[in-house]
Amino acid sequence: MSNTPRLQAVEETRKKAAEADRVVVKAGTNSLTDSSSNVDDEKLEKLVGDIMDLRSRGKEIILVSSGAIGAGKGRVDQPAETVEDMQAVSTVGQSHLMRRYTESFERYDQKIAQILLSQEDLVDSDRFSNFRNSVETLLEWGVVPIINENDAIAIEEIKIGDNDMISASVAVGVEADLLVTLTDVGGVYTGNPKEDPEAKKIEAVGRNYAEVQEIVEASSSAEFGGIRTKVQGAREVNEHGIPAIIAESTEPDILEKIVSGESVGTIFIPVNGASSTTDGDANE
C-alpha cells in the first residue's frame, strides 16, 4: 500500500484514543448473537465487562447496540422474510436484549437506559437536540445509554444495517473523543478474511483511505458487506477530528487494550488536528 500512514501519526492517534474521556462503542449483531439467532450470553457479558473496564477508569460510555432482529429471530417461531416480518421480530428481540443488558450490567451495580433512534431523529435539529440533551443528562447521572435504531418503524435502515452510520452520527453529535466499532473480524483487511486466507490486516487508515475504500468495495460480499459502512462511519468521525477503531469483539480485554494505548484492530487517523497534519491527511 503506497500511502501507508506515518508511524508518528499512528502513535499520536493511538495516544489520543487512549486518553478519550467520552467513548461511543458500537456492537454488531454477530458480536451479540449465536448462529441460531439467540442472544449469546457469553458474548454479551464479555461486552458488558469490557465496557465496565472503561467505566472503572472514569470514562463516559455510550453503547450503540445492534442485535434486536438477530435476537428476535431465535425467539419467534415464525419465518422472518419480509420487511414487515423483521420489523415485528425486532420488537421481540429488543425487549429481550434490553432485559439481558439490564441483568448483566446489574452485576456491576451499573444503571442503563434505552434510546431508540431513526434517521429522522438524526437529521431533524430539534429532535436531535432533545436526544443530545437526554444523553448528556444520563451521562451526568452515571448512566450508560444504550442506543439502537428503531427497527419497528425503519425500512431502509433494516436493509443496510445503518447502526454503523448512526454510531458515527451520535459520536459527532455528542462530541465523543473516540468511536470503537466491535465486529466479528479483527479490523479491516486487504481482502475478505472469511474467504481469503491471504488477506492481511490493515493496521492504520489515514492518507491511504482511498486505497482502503477500493479494497473494501472489491472484497465485500453479502456476508462481509457490512465492513463498508463501518469504514464509512469511521471516516465520518475522522472528518470531525475524532479517532476511530474497528476491532474484534471477541479479543480479550479489547476496550482495556485500546485505552492502554495498545495496537489492536484497525485505527483511523483524524482528517484534521495534529495527527492528520503530521500524516498529511488534511490534504486528502
N, C-alpha and C positions, 0 to 999 in steps of 0.2 A: 504494500500500500504506500503510494508515493508521498502522501501528505500526513503521515503519522504525527500526532500531536507531540510537541516537545516535552521532555521529561519534567522540566521545571513547571510547565503549565499543568501537567497531570498532578504533580505533587502539591501544588498550590490549591488545586480544586479538591483534592482528597483532604487536605487540611481544613478547607472551608466546610466540606461536608461533615467532617468530624466535629467541628465547632458549632454546628447548626443547633439553634435553640428550638425552632419550630419545624417539625418534620411531618410531611404527608407521606403515609405508607399506603401503597395500593397493592392489594392481594387479589390475584386472579382466581377464577373458578377452579382450575386444576391445583391450586395451592390450598384448597379448602375441601374438596370432594374426592371420593374414590371412583374407581372405574364403574361402579354400579349406581352412580349418581346419588350417593348419600353423603352427608357431611362426614368427613373423616376426622374423628375426634383427635387423633394423634397430630394431624396437620394443624387443626385449629388451635389446639392447646400449645403447640410449638410457636405458632404465630403470636398468640397472646403472651407467652413467656418472653419472646423476643421483644415485643412492644414494651413489656414491663421492665426489661433491661434498660430501655431508654428512659422510661418514667422514673426509674430509680436514680437516674443521673439528672433529674430535673427538667427533662425535655418535654415540650408540649407536643402531643401526638394527635394527628387526625388520620383516621383509618378510612380509606375508600375500599369497600369490600364488594367484590363480585360474589357470585355463588347462589343467588336466590333461585334462578331457574335450574341450575345444576342440582341444588339440594332438593328442590321441589319434585323433580322427575322421579327420584327414588322413593317418594312418599305418596305418589298418586298412581293408582292402578289404572291409568288411562294413557293412551298414546298422546304425545305432545308433538304434533306435526305442523299445525298452523300457528300463525302469529297469535291468534286468539287463545289457542291452547297454551302457548308459552306465557302469555300474559296471566292466565289463570294459575298456571303452575307456579309462577313467580310469587304469587301471594301466599301459597302454601309454604314454599321454600324460605321466603323472607322471614316469616314468623318463627319457623324452626331455627333458622340461622341465628336470629337475634336471641332466641332462648338459650342456645348453646354459647353464644358470646357472653351473655349475662352470667351464666353458670361458671364459665371459665375465668372471666375477669374477677368474679366474686372470690376466687381463691386468693386473690391479692388485695381484697377489700377495695377494688377499683370500680368506680361507677362509670357507666357508659350511657350514651344517648344515641338514638336512631334519627337520621335525617335522610329522607328520600328526595332526590332531585330529578328534574327533567332538563332537557336542553333549554326550554323556555326560562327556567329559573336562572340559568347562567347568562342569558343574553338580555333579559329584562332588568334594567338598572335598579328599579325599586325592589323587585323580588330578590335580586342578588344581594342588595344592601341588607334586607331583612335576614337573609341566610347568613351573611358575614357577621352581623350583629349577634345572632344566636350562637355562632361558633365562638366568637370572642368571649361571650358570657360563659359558655360551657368551659372553655379553657381556663378562664379566671377561677371558676369553681373547682378546677382539677378533674373535670370530667373528660373522658375520651369520646369525641364524636365519631360515630360510625356511619359513613355515608354510602349510599348505593343509589344507582339510578332507579327511577320509579318505573320498573318494568311493567307494572299493571296497566299503565297508560302509554307506554312507549311503543313505537313501531320501528322506526329506523334504527334506534339505539340497540334494539334486540338483534337486528340483522348484522350490525358491525361491531358490537361489543364496545360501546362508547365509554365505558368506565375509564379506559386509558386516557381519553381526552378530558373526561370530567375531572379526573385527578389532577391533570395539568392545569385546568382552569381554576380549580379550587386552590392549588398551590400558589398560583399567581394572585388570585383574588384575596387570599388571606395573608399574603406576603410571607409565605413559608421560606425557610432557609435551605430546604432540601426536599427533593422528591425521590422516594425509593419505590421502584416498581418490582414486586416479587412475582416470579413466574416459575414455570416448571423446567426452565433451561437456565444455564449458568450465565447468561448475558446475551450479547449479540455476536453472531458467528459469521464466518466467511461463506457459510452455506447452511443448509438446514441440518442441524446436528442429529435430528431424528432419522435422517435418511442418508446423510453423507458422513462416513466415519473420518474423512479427511478434513472436515470443517474445523477451523481454528477460531478460538475466541478472540474478539477484538477488544483489547484492554481499555482503550480510550477513544472517544469520538469528540472531535473538535473541528479543526480545519479540514479534516477528511470526511466531513459529514456527507457531501455529495457522493463520494465513492461508497460510503456505507449505505446510503439510501439506495443506490443502484444494486448493491449486493443483496439487500433485504428484499427488494422488489423481485429480483431474479430468483431468489431461493424460497420465496413464500409459497405456501401451498394451502389447501383447505384447512389442514391441521396446524400449520405453522404461521398462517397469515396474520395472526394477532400480533406478531412481533412488529409489524409495520406501524400500528397505532401506538405501540409502546415507544418506538423510536420517535415518532412524530410528537408524542406528548413530551418526551424528554427534550426535544429540540425547542418546543414551545416555551418551556420554563427557562431553558438556556437563554432565549432571547430576552428574558426579563432578569437576567443575571443570577438565576438560581441553578445550582448544580443538580444533576440527576444521576441516578444509578439504577441499572437494570441488573437484578441478581436472582439467584436461585433460592426459592423459599425453603427448600429442604436442607440447605447448608447449615451446619450447626452454628448457633450464636451469630447469625448473619447480620442482624442490626447492631449488635455489640461490636462486631468487627469493623463495621462502617464507621461508627463513632470513635473507634480506637485508631482510625486512620489506616487500617489495613487495606490491601488491594484485593477487592472482591468484585465479581461481576464485570460489567462494562460501565465506566464512568463517562459522563457527558460534561464537557467543559463549557461554561457560560460563554455566550457570544460577546457580552460586554463585561466590563470590570477588569480588574488587574490580571486575572488568569488568562482571559481571552486575548488581552492586548499583548501579553508576553508571547502567546502562541500564534498571534497573527489572525485569530479567528474573527476579529471585528471586521475584517475585510471580506469575509465570505458572503 
